[in-house]
Amino acid sequence: MTVDLHRPPQESAHQESAHQESADQVSPFRTSLLEEADGAGSNPTLNPTMGELISVRFSRRGLLKGALAVSAIAATVGPAALMSAEKAHAASDGTAAANGSAFNFIEVEAGVDETHHVAEGYDAEVLLRWGDPLFPDSPTFDPKNQSAEAQRRQFGYNNDYVGFIPLDGSPEHGLLVVNHEYTNEHLMFPGIVSVAEGKLKVAPADKARVDIEMAAHGGTIVEIRKVDGKWQVVRDGKLNRRITSTTPMQITGPAAGSDRLKTAADATGTQVIGTLNNCAGGVTPWGTYVMAEENFHGYFLGKLPEGYREAANYKRYGVPEASYEWGNIYDRFDLAKVPNEPNRFGWIVEVDVNDPTSVPKKRTAMGRFKHEGAESIVAKDGRVVFYLGDDERFDYVYKFVTSGTFNPNDRAANMDLLDSGTLYVAKFDSSGALEWLPLVFGQGQLTAANGFDSQADVLIETRRAADLLGATKMDRPEDIQPNGVNGKVYVMLTNNTRRKDEQVDAANPRAKNAFGHIIEIAEADGDFAATKGTWEVLLKCGDPSVAAVGASFSTDTTRNGWFGMPDNCAVDTAGRLWVSTDGNNPKDTGRTDGLWAVDTEGSARATSKLFFRVPVGAEMCGPLFTQDDRTAFVAVQHPGDGGTDWAPFGRPSYYEDLSTRWPDFKDDMPVRPAVVVITKKDGGVIGS
């Protein structure tokens, strides 16, 4: 791959903002663009967008407070102009927010530099880095002599979801489960990037490099323990395990055995090799680990045989996109050779962490799309409800309700709950009503007349089924968290700059929605399994000092407290909301991504405070709190990527010329994604 450094490349997912319609330079590397490789979104329907519904609802309820009547911000407005209206903010000394806030800490100063920062009075220490040994026989990480064999015994790349499963019920001893979403070749491998005559070139991948990338994907299960106040990895833990792109897996549920999942290597349609692009995930009430397969489209190349059935199906999912070169090495990633293989990805994977030899299961009842996560809660009647986002512009919010009920006294009885249940897609009404539409074969338009011959077909083509039901098109639905304390559900909607101006009226200036928003759902009668509910906008993100942005943070939010691009979130045991971000960048927001504490109740509602910020180029993933709220785990993903956005650096960042060498800061070590553990210096509850 060759890129002319004098010609700006396409817009990057991690740097999408209000001002990138102009000729901005972003990362020229393909894997950095994977999340945005679907372009303007593949949803062809005329279903209403979330933005249109917000517009109607706000105009009816008079909640605009004047700010939203201002015309959309001009593309020429820069960061200096954005920050010039600081008088619109409350005092920015970083003390506790409004009276009634659930949080009490001195917030971090927003900004950009090479390292991470945490609120005063807290420690933030690296627990696990890419390449760290996980087993007694694991080799020491050697970035210049990597191998697939070594990587399979080491912590993987680009940690995303983080979960904690207590051992013996202890909040200080348990299994850390971590997704490894994808790899950035230009940050991982020495000697593959060259620059000559203003052009950057990436060497083609060979089999050895592809094998390392495949081994660095997947997930990690590792025992950790708190000793003398410090967390440490237990390398000889009997349950430690790496899961990769080559781990054998079983396909279960309604789509198992479908002809559309069969290949020459798997005539049964029930066995698959590996898992890909595991973004967020979850831990079930019965203590299993669920991995969400997201942007699987980027791993396939080639052309389908002429007239092949899956052409329209794959187009709806953006297949093939070829961010990776795996198809040049392994036939199963080449559509011309194994045309059904993409149908075997895009699922939720469940792993029994109590048995390191267990076969992970792809649970097809939960649908096939670009899964962001799978957070769950037990409903009033004992059924288990999972909330699921499809992370693409103009796609949908889902939930899955198990047919069976959770038995807290019999783990074995719960182990196949995810194979039977109802998958629903959300329809948001402008009145504030919410309806969950069942994706069930034979109901409504999900019939043979529309190309569905079974429930397997509905699930394999979940997106098309949801299209036909008239679901509401959303702005990149990512993490969705149920809150068992206040009974609400929080939906992170990251952004969507591709919404066109003609979709906007005076009550909704959020065309080219650069900063995203957060929706709060209240299910009917407080029942998470309900098929109806109501919804509100908790936050419209962006700089509240710029009226045209239309942000809706409280006036007690300081200049450090506002954020854009909500991505992952967590609800701690006190019911408090924590939001991590993906897309804040030096040029357009003057800050890196981070973790913000967001009030959802009382007079402090919509007040936000910056608690932790990541190094330049990184995305903030996780977060996760132990059940005593005295430890938080966060995942710093792809640090050092997209170096062109940071003015002191001003050029692409790659192995030999990095914008940061976090977290080791050694000349012989590259930048390394890592999980960071945060504790309060006095041992107390985080955020209090």
C-alpha positions in Angstrom: 0.0 0.0 0.0 1.3 3.4 -1.0 -0.1 6.7 0.3 0.8 10.2 -0.9 1.4 12.2 2.3 0.6 15.4 0.5 -2.9 14.2 -0.4 -5.3 13.9 2.6 -6.6 10.3 2.9 -10.2 9.4 3.8 -11.8 10.3 7.1 -10.9 8.2 10.1 -13.4 6.7 12.5 -11.3 7.7 15.5 -11.0 11.3 14.4 -14.4 12.0 13.0 -15.5 15.6 13.9 -17.5 18.6 12.8 -14.6 20.0 10.8 -13.4 17.1 8.8 -15.3 17.9 5.6 -12.2 20.0 4.7 -8.9 18.5 3.6 -7.7 17.2 6.9 -4.9 14.7 7.3 -5.7 11.6 9.4 -4.2 8.2 9.7 -3.4 6.7 6.2 -3.2 3.2 7.5 -6.0 0.8 6.5 -6.5 -0.9 9.9 -7.0 2.5 11.5 -9.8 3.1 9.1 -11.6 -0.2 9.7 -14.5 1.2 11.7 -15.3 3.7 9.0 -14.7 1.5 6.0 -18.4 1.1 5.5 -18.5 4.7 4.2 -21.9 6.4 4.5 -23.5 3.3 6.1 -25.2 0.4 4.2 -28.8 0.9 5.4 -30.9 1.6 2.3 -34.3 2.0 4.0 -36.3 5.2 4.4 -36.9 4.4 8.1 -36.7 7.6 10.2 -33.4 8.5 11.8 -32.9 9.1 15.5 -32.0 12.7 14.7 -35.3 13.3 13.0 -37.2 11.9 15.9 -35.2 13.9 18.4 -36.1 17.0 16.4 -39.8 16.3 16.5 -39.8 15.4 20.2 -37.8 18.4 21.3 -39.9 20.8 19.3 -43.0 19.4 21.0 -41.7 19.6 24.5 -39.8 22.9 24.2 -36.5 21.6 25.6 -34.3 23.5 23.2 -33.4 26.3 25.6 -32.7 28.5 22.6 -29.3 27.0 21.8 -30.7 24.6 19.1 -32.2 27.4 17.1 -28.8 28.5 16.0 -27.6 27.4 12.6 -25.1 24.4 12.4 -21.5 25.3 13.1 -19.5 26.2 10.0 -16.9 23.8 8.8 -14.3 26.5 9.0 -14.6 27.0 12.8 -11.5 25.7 14.5 -10.6 24.6 18.0 -9.6 28.1 19.1 -13.1 29.4 18.3 -14.6 26.4 20.0 -12.8 27.3 23.2 -13.2 31.0 23.1 -16.6 31.1 24.8 -15.3 29.7 28.2 -17.6 32.2 30.0 -20.5 29.9 29.1 -18.9 27.3 31.4 -19.1 27.1 35.1 -16.0 27.6 37.2 -13.3 25.2 36.0 -11.3 24.7 39.2 -12.1 21.0 39.1 -13.9 20.8 42.4 -17.2 18.9 43.0 -19.9 19.7 40.5 -23.4 20.8 41.4 -25.0 20.2 44.7 -26.5 16.7 44.6 -23.8 15.2 42.4 -23.1 11.6 43.0 -19.4 12.2 42.3 -16.7 13.9 44.4 -13.3 14.2 42.9 -11.0 16.8 41.5 -11.3 16.4 37.8 -8.4 16.0 35.3 -7.4 18.9 33.1 -8.4 18.1 29.5 -5.5 18.2 27.0 -3.1 16.2 24.9 0.2 14.6 25.6 2.2 11.4 25.5 0.9 9.7 28.7 -2.2 9.0 30.8 -3.6 11.1 33.6 -6.0 10.3 36.5 -7.8 12.4 39.0 -5.9 13.6 42.0 -5.9 11.1 44.9 -5.9 8.1 42.6 -3.3 5.7 41.3 -3.5 4.4 37.7 -1.1 1.6 37.0 -0.5 -0.6 34.0 -1.6 -4.1 34.7 -1.3 -5.8 31.3 0.4 -4.7 28.1 0.4 -6.2 24.6 2.9 -9.0 24.7 3.0 -9.5 28.4 3.4 -13.2 29.5 0.2 -14.9 30.6 1.6 -18.4 31.5 4.7 -19.7 33.3 6.2 -20.8 30.0 5.3 -17.6 28.1 8.3 -16.0 26.3 9.4 -12.5 27.2 8.0 -9.9 24.7 10.5 -9.2 22.0 8.9 -6.7 19.4 11.7 -7.3 16.9 11.4 -11.1 17.0 7.7 -11.7 17.2 6.1 -15.0 16.3 2.5 -16.4 16.3 3.6 -19.1 18.8 4.8 -16.5 21.2 1.7 -14.3 20.7 -0.6 -17.1 21.6 1.0 -17.2 25.1 1.0 -13.5 25.5 -1.5 -10.7 26.1 -3.1 -9.8 22.7 -3.4 -6.5 20.9 -5.8 -3.6 21.1 -7.6 -4.5 24.3 -11.3 -3.3 24.2 -13.9 -4.9 26.5 -12.8 -5.6 30.1 -14.8 -7.9 32.4 -14.2 -9.3 35.9 -15.5 -12.6 37.2 -14.8 -13.0 41.0 -13.3 -16.2 42.3 -14.8 -17.3 45.6 -16.9 -14.1 45.5 -14.0 -11.9 46.2 -13.7 -8.4 44.7 -9.9 -8.7 45.1 -9.4 -12.0 43.3 -10.9 -13.1 40.0 -10.6 -13.6 36.3 -10.0 -10.6 34.1 -11.5 -11.2 30.6 -10.4 -8.9 27.9 -11.3 -8.6 24.2 -8.6 -8.0 21.6 -10.4 -6.2 18.8 -8.0 -5.7 16.0 -4.4 -5.1 15.1 -2.5 -2.0 13.8 0.3 -3.4 11.6 2.1 0.0 11.4 2.4 0.3 15.1 3.2 -3.4 15.8 5.9 -4.4 13.3 9.3 -2.8 12.7 10.5 -2.3 9.1 7.2 -2.5 7.2 6.7 1.3 6.8 8.9 3.4 4.6 8.8 7.0 3.4 10.3 8.2 0.2 9.7 11.3 -1.9 6.7 12.3 0.2 5.0 8.9 0.0 4.4 6.4 2.7 4.5 2.7 1.8 3.4 -0.3 3.8 5.0 -3.6 2.8 2.6 -6.4 1.8 1.9 -8.9 4.6 3.6 -12.3 4.5 2.3 -15.5 6.2 4.4 -14.9 9.3 3.0 -11.4 9.8 -0.6 -12.6 9.2 -0.2 -15.4 11.6 1.0 -13.0 14.3 -2.0 -10.7 13.6 -4.4 -13.6 13.9 -2.8 -14.7 17.2 -3.1 -11.2 18.6 -6.9 -11.1 17.9 -9.5 -12.7 20.2 -9.5 -12.6 23.9 -7.6 -13.2 27.2 -8.8 -14.9 30.3 -6.3 -14.4 33.2 -6.4 -14.7 36.9 -5.5 -11.6 38.9 -5.2 -10.9 42.6 -4.9 -7.9 44.8 -1.8 -8.3 47.1 -0.8 -5.7 49.6 -3.1 -3.2 47.9 -1.6 -3.8 44.4 -3.2 -5.9 41.6 -1.0 -8.5 39.9 -1.3 -11.2 37.3 -1.3 -14.8 38.5 0.6 -16.4 35.6 0.2 -20.0 36.9 -3.6 -19.5 37.2 -5.2 -22.8 36.1 -8.0 -20.9 34.2 -5.7 -18.7 32.2 -6.4 -18.9 28.5 -5.9 -17.1 25.1 -8.6 -17.2 22.5 -7.6 -16.3 19.0 -8.7 -16.1 15.3 -7.8 -19.8 15.0 -9.5 -21.2 18.2 -12.1 -23.9 17.2 -15.6 -22.8 18.0 -19.1 -24.3 17.8 -22.1 -22.6 16.1 -25.3 -23.1 18.2 -28.9 -21.9 18.1 -31.4 -21.5 15.3 -28.8 -20.7 12.5 -26.6 -23.7 13.3 -26.6 -26.2 10.4 -28.0 -23.7 7.9 -26.8 -24.3 4.4 -25.7 -20.7 4.4 -23.1 -21.5 7.1 -21.7 -24.6 5.5 -18.3 -24.7 3.8 -16.1 -27.4 2.3 -14.2 -27.5 5.5 -17.4 -27.7 7.6 -20.2 -29.6 5.9 -22.3 -29.4 9.1 -22.5 -25.6 9.3 -21.8 -26.0 13.1 -18.0 -25.6 13.4 -16.0 -22.5 12.8 -12.4 -21.5 13.2 -11.8 -18.4 15.4 -13.5 -15.1 16.2 -12.8 -11.7 14.8 -12.9 -8.0 15.8 -14.2 -8.5 19.3 -15.2 -5.1 20.4 -17.2 -4.7 23.6 -18.8 -7.7 25.3 -20.2 -8.8 28.7 -20.3 -11.2 31.6 -23.4 -13.2 32.1 -25.2 -13.6 35.4 -24.0 -17.2 35.5 -20.4 -16.1 35.1 -19.5 -16.8 31.4 -17.7 -14.4 29.1 -19.4 -13.1 26.0 -17.4 -11.6 23.1 -19.1 -9.4 20.5 -17.9 -9.7 16.9 -18.1 -6.3 15.3 -16.4 -5.1 12.1 -15.9 -8.6 10.6 -16.4 -7.1 7.1 -12.8 -5.9 7.0 -11.2 -9.3 7.0 -12.6 -10.5 3.7 -11.4 -9.8 0.2 -12.1 -11.3 -3.3 -15.3 -11.5 -5.4 -18.3 -13.7 -5.0 -19.1 -16.2 -7.8 -21.4 -14.7 -10.3 -25.1 -14.8 -9.2 -24.2 -16.1 -5.7 -27.1 -15.9 -3.2 -25.2 -13.8 -0.6 -24.4 -10.8 -2.7 -27.2 -8.5 -1.3 -26.7 -9.9 2.2 -22.9 -9.1 2.1 -23.5 -5.6 0.6 -25.7 -4.8 3.6 -22.8 -5.6 5.9 -20.1 -4.0 3.8 -18.4 -7.3 2.8 -15.7 -7.4 1.4 -13.7 -4.4 2.6 -10.2 -5.9 2.8 -8.6 -3.9 5.6 -6.5 -7.0 6.2 -4.6 -9.2 3.7 -5.5 -12.5 5.3 -7.3 -13.7 2.2 -4.1 -13.7 0.3 -2.7 -16.3 2.7 -5.8 -18.2 3.8 -8.6 -19.2 1.4 -11.4 -18.9 4.0 -11.0 -15.1 3.9 -11.3 -15.0 0.0 -15.0 -14.8 -1.1 -14.1 -16.4 -4.5 -12.9 -19.5 -2.7 -15.1 -19.8 0.4 -18.2 -17.7 -0.3 -20.1 -18.6 2.8 -17.4 -17.8 5.3 -18.6 -14.2 6.2 -21.9 -15.7 7.4 -20.0 -17.5 10.1 -18.9 -14.1 11.7 -20.9 -11.2 13.2 -22.2 -13.2 16.2 -22.1 -13.2 20.0 -19.5 -15.7 21.3 -20.0 -17.3 24.8 -17.0 -18.8 26.7 -17.1 -20.9 29.8 -14.2 -19.5 31.8 -14.4 -22.3 34.4 -13.0 -24.8 31.8 -10.0 -23.6 29.8 -10.5 -26.5 27.4 -14.1 -25.6 26.6 -15.2 -24.9 23.1 -16.5 -21.3 22.7 -20.0 -21.1 21.2 -21.4 -18.6 18.7 -24.9 -18.0 19.9 -26.9 -17.3 16.7 -30.2 -16.6 18.5 -28.8 -13.2 19.4 -28.5 -12.1 15.7 -25.8 -11.3 13.2 -24.6 -7.8 12.8 -21.7 -5.5 13.9 -22.1 -6.2 17.6 -20.7 -3.6 19.9 -21.5 -5.3 23.2 -23.8 -7.6 25.1 -24.5 -6.3 28.6 -27.2 -8.1 30.5 -29.6 -7.9 33.5 -32.1 -10.3 35.0 -35.7 -9.2 34.4 -38.5 -9.4 37.0 -39.7 -12.9 35.9 -36.1 -14.3 35.9 -35.5 -14.1 32.1 -32.2 -12.5 31.1 -32.1 -9.5 28.9 -29.1 -8.5 26.8 -28.8 -5.1 25.1 -27.0 -5.0 21.8 -25.8 -2.1 19.6 -25.1 -2.4 15.8 -22.1 0.0 15.4 -22.7 1.6 12.0 -24.2 4.8 10.9 -28.0 4.5 10.5 -28.2 1.1 12.1 -30.2 -0.2 15.0 -30.5 -0.9 18.8 -31.5 -4.4 19.8 -32.2 -6.5 22.8 -32.4 -10.3 23.3 -34.7 -11.8 25.9 -34.0 -15.5 26.8 -36.9 -18.0 26.8 -35.7 -19.7 29.9 -35.1 -18.2 33.3 -31.9 -17.7 35.3 -31.3 -20.2 38.1 -28.8 -18.5 40.6 -28.4 -21.9 42.4 -27.5 -24.1 39.3 -24.9 -22.7 36.9 -25.2 -25.7 34.7 -28.9 -25.1 34.1 -28.0 -21.7 32.6 -25.3 -22.7 30.2 -27.6 -22.8 27.1 -29.9 -20.0 27.9 -28.6 -18.0 25.0 -29.7 -20.6 22.4 -33.4 -19.8 22.8 -35.1 -16.4 23.1 -36.5 -13.5 21.2 -34.4 -10.9 19.5 -36.0 -7.4 19.3 -35.2 -4.2 17.5 -36.0 -0.7 18.7 -38.5 1.7 17.2 -38.3 5.1 18.8 -41.5 7.3 18.4 -41.4 11.1 18.3 -43.8 11.2 21.2 -41.2 9.6 23.5 -42.6 6.1 23.2 -40.4 3.1 22.5 -41.5 -0.2 20.9 -39.4 -3.4 20.8 -40.2 -5.2 17.5 -39.7 -9.0 17.5 -37.5 -10.5 14.8 -39.4 -13.7 14.4 -39.8 -15.8 11.2 -43.4 -15.8 9.9 -44.4 -12.6 11.7 -45.1 -9.4 9.8 -42.9 -9.2 6.7 -40.4 -11.8 7.8 -41.8 -14.4 5.5 -40.9 -16.4 2.4 -42.4 -13.6 0.3 -39.4 -11.4 1.4 -36.8 -14.1 1.1 -36.9 -15.6 4.6 -37.4 -19.3 4.7 -36.6 -19.9 8.4 -35.6 -18.3 11.6 -32.0 -19.0 10.5 -32.5 -16.7 7.6 -33.9 -13.9 9.8 -30.8 -14.1 12.1 -28.2 -14.4 9.3 -29.8 -11.3 7.8 -30.7 -9.5 11.0 -30.1 -6.1 9.5 -32.5 -6.7 6.5 -35.1 -8.2 8.8 -34.9 -5.1 11.0 -35.1 -2.9 7.9 -38.4 -4.5 7.0 -39.9 -4.0 10.4 -39.3 -0.2 10.2 -36.7 0.1 13.1 -35.3 3.5 13.9 -32.0 4.4 12.2 -29.5 5.5 14.8 -26.2 7.3 14.9 -23.7 4.5 15.5 -25.2 2.6 18.5 -22.3 1.3 20.6 -22.4 0.2 24.2 -25.8 -0.1 25.9 -25.9 -0.5 29.7 -28.9 -1.5 31.9 -28.9 0.1 35.3 -30.3 -2.1 38.0 -30.4 0.7 40.6 -32.6 3.2 38.8 -34.2 0.8 36.3 -33.0 2.8 33.2 -31.0 1.8 30.2 -28.2 4.0 28.7 -27.5 3.9 24.9 -24.2 5.4 23.6 -24.6 6.9 20.1 -21.1 7.8 19.0 -21.7 10.1 16.0 -22.8 10.3 12.4 -21.3 13.1 10.3 -23.0 11.6 7.2 -26.5 12.7 8.1 -27.4 15.2 5.4 -28.5 18.8 5.8 -32.0 18.1 4.3 -32.7 15.9 7.4 -32.4 18.9 9.6 -34.9 21.6 10.6 -34.8 24.5 13.0 -35.4 22.2 15.9 -32.6 19.8 15.0 -29.3 21.4 13.9 -27.4 18.2 14.4 -26.8 17.4 10.8 -23.3 16.0 10.4 -23.6 14.9 14.0 -19.9 15.0 15.0 -20.2 14.6 18.7 -23.0 12.0 19.4 -25.5 11.7 22.2 -26.8 9.4 24.9 -30.3 8.1 25.1 -31.9 7.0 28.4 -34.6 4.3 28.1 -37.2 3.5 30.8 -38.8 0.1 30.1 -42.5 -0.2 30.9 -43.3 -0.9 34.5 -39.5 -1.1 35.2 -39.5 -4.5 33.5 -36.4 -4.9 31.3 -38.2 -7.7 29.3 -41.0 -5.4 28.4 -41.8 -4.8 24.7 -42.7 -1.1 25.3 -41.1 1.8 27.1 -40.2 5.5 26.9 -37.0 7.3 26.0 -35.3 10.6 26.7 -32.1 12.3 25.5 -29.8 12.4 28.5 -27.0 14.2 26.8 -26.3 15.8 23.5 -22.5 15.9 23.4 -20.0 18.5 22.3 -18.7 21.8 23.5 -21.6 23.5 25.4 -20.0 26.9 25.1 -20.7 26.9 21.3 -24.4 27.4 21.0 -24.5 26.0 17.4 -23.3 22.7 18.6 -26.5 22.2 20.6 -24.8 20.3 23.5 -26.9 19.8 26.6 -24.5 19.3 29.5 -25.5 21.0 32.7 -24.2 24.5 33.4 -22.1 23.0 36.2 -20.0 21.1 33.7 -16.6 22.7 33.4 -14.5 23.2 30.3 -12.8 19.9 31.2 -16.0 18.1 31.8 -17.6 18.1 28.4 -16.9 15.4 25.8 -17.8 14.1 22.4 -18.2 10.6 20.9 -19.5 8.5 23.7 -18.6 4.9 23.1 -18.4 2.5 26.0 -20.0 3.0 29.4 -20.3 1.3 32.8 -22.8 1.5 35.7 -21.1 1.0 39.0 -22.9 -0.8 41.9 -24.2 2.6 43.2 -25.9 3.1 39.9 -23.6 5.9 38.7 -22.9 6.2 35.0 -19.3 6.3 33.6 -18.7 7.1 29.9 -15.6 6.4 27.8 -15.1 8.0 24.4 -13.7 7.3 21.0 -13.0 10.2 18.7 -11.9 13.3 20.7 -8.8 14.5 19.1 -6.3 17.4 19.6 -7.2 19.3 16.5 -10.9 19.5 16.9 -11.7 19.1 20.5 -8.4 20.0 22.1 -8.4 16.9 24.2 -7.8 13.2 24.0 -10.4 10.5 24.8 -11.0 9.5 28.4 -13.4 8.4 31.1 -16.0 10.8 32.3 -18.4 10.5 35.3 -21.9 11.5 34.3 -24.7 12.4 36.8 -28.1 11.0 35.8 -30.3 12.0 38.7 -31.6 15.1 40.5 -30.3 18.6 40.2 -26.9 17.4 38.9 -28.4 15.5 36.0 -26.3 15.9 32.8 -23.2 17.1 34.7 -20.0 15.5 33.6 -16.5 15.4 35.0 -13.2 14.1 33.5 -11.7 11.4 35.6 -9.1 9.8 33.4 -7.5 10.6 30.1 -5.5 8.6 27.6 -2.3 9.3 25.7 -2.3 10.9 22.3 -3.8 8.7 19.5 -5.6 6.3 21.9 -9.2 5.4 22.4 -10.7 4.8 25.9 -12.2 1.3 26.2 -13.7 -0.6 29.1 -14.5 0.7 31.7 -15.2 -1.9 34.4 -15.7 -1.7 38.2 -15.3 -4.4 40.7 -18.4 -5.2 42.9 -17.0 -3.1 45.8 -16.4 -0.1 43.5 -12.8 0.2 44.9 -11.1 -0.8 41.6 -11.7 0.3 38.0 -10.2 -1.3 35.0 -9.8 0.7 31.8 -8.4 -0.3 28.4 -6.2 2.1 26.5 -6.6 1.0 22.8 -4.3 1.9 19.8 -2.2 4.6 21.6 0.0 6.5 19.2 -2.3 6.0 16.2 -3.2 9.0 14.0 -0.2 11.1 14.9 -0.9 13.7 12.3 -3.6 15.2 14.5 -1.2 16.3 17.3 0.5 19.5 16.3 3.8 18.9 18.2 4.1 15.7 16.1 2.5 16.6 12.8 3.0 13.5 10.7 1.9 9.9 10.6 2.8 7.8 13.6 4.3 4.3 12.9 6.8 1.9 14.6 10.0 3.8 13.8 8.5 7.3 14.3 5.9 7.2 17.1 3.9 10.0 18.6 4.3 8.3 22.0 6.0 5.2 23.4 3.5 4.7 26.1 3.5 2.9 28.5 7.2 1.8 28.6 8.7 5.0 27.2 11.8 3.0 26.1 13.6 3.5 22.8 13.6 -0.3 22.2 9.9 -0.7 22.9 7.0 0.3 20.6 3.7 1.8 21.8 1.6 -0.9 23.5 -2.1 -1.1 24.1 -2.7 -1.9 27.8 -5.2 -2.4 30.6 -4.8 0.1 33.4 -6.0 -0.5 37.0 -7.3 2.5 38.9 -7.5 2.6 42.7 -8.0 5.3 45.3 -4.9 6.1 47.3 -6.8 5.8 50.6 -8.4 2.5 49.4 -11.9 4.0 49.2 -14.7 3.9 46.7 -13.9 5.3 43.3 -15.5 8.7 42.5 -16.7 9.3 46.1 
